[in-house]
Amino acid sequence: MDWKDGVVGKFVPVSGHGGNSQDFRIVGVYDDIRIGQIGQDLMYPSALFYGNRAHQNIVIKFHKLTAENMANVHDVIQKFLPDNEFTLASYSVSVTNLYNASRLFRNSVMWGGIVTLIITLIGLIGYINDETNRRGKEIAVRKINGATEMNILSLMTRDVAWMAFPAILIGAAGSYYTGEKWLQQFSEKIPMHAGLFIFCSVCILTVILATVVYRSWMVAVSNPVESLKSE
């Protein structure tokens, strides 16, 4: 309305209220509150009206919300309104239920990622076993010529890191893109910090290298003569 002196005291029409007169005087402005879930892009304006009759909802605030307290409130209301039907619901549970679909998607992605990581580690263990068997004689010759256990571990981890590092970068970029697309459905969203993806990438790379070191250590400390017996 381009009011330079604020809105308090102004008259505005509000349909559906007040009988003949449709002009209501604004007596105050309350803080911006959200109506509905954050998936709604548009927030329609809201107004509070004084009413002479009791409302259909009774709001009760608890110092500590427990099942026992809820049951006590139910008994008290039932005592004063024995002939009326009513439903006692937790507001926090009602808000949580608004995001069931988003929470289900989040949990599916999380458990899918965990299962994928486990399958990847199983495949990685098989790959390391094949590599150590294929390069057993090479490792034995290196040890005979003075290579230490750390040299052998460095050899195995370097080969895996050359494959894992680009794959993790591609995965982090894909996760960032997918996360940005998913957050577009919410009108209010958290920032996508690059540090979160860097931290997750470092954790995954650490798990991969730890698996490689664990499976390669037995080969690194084994007797090289055993690998050369067939020659």
Secondary structure, 3 states (H helix, E strand, C coil): CCCCCCCCCCEEECCCCCCCCCEEECCCCCCCCCCCCCCCCCCCCCCCCCCCCCCCCCCCCCCCCCHHHHHHHHHHHHHHCCCCCCCCCCHHHHHHHCCHHHHHHHHHHHHHHHHHHHHHHHHHHHHHHHHHHHCHHHHHHHHHCCCCHHHHHHHHHHHHHHHHHHHHHHHHHHHHHHHHHHHCCCCCCCCCCHHHHHHHHHHHHHHHHHHHHHHHHHHHCCCHHHHHCCC
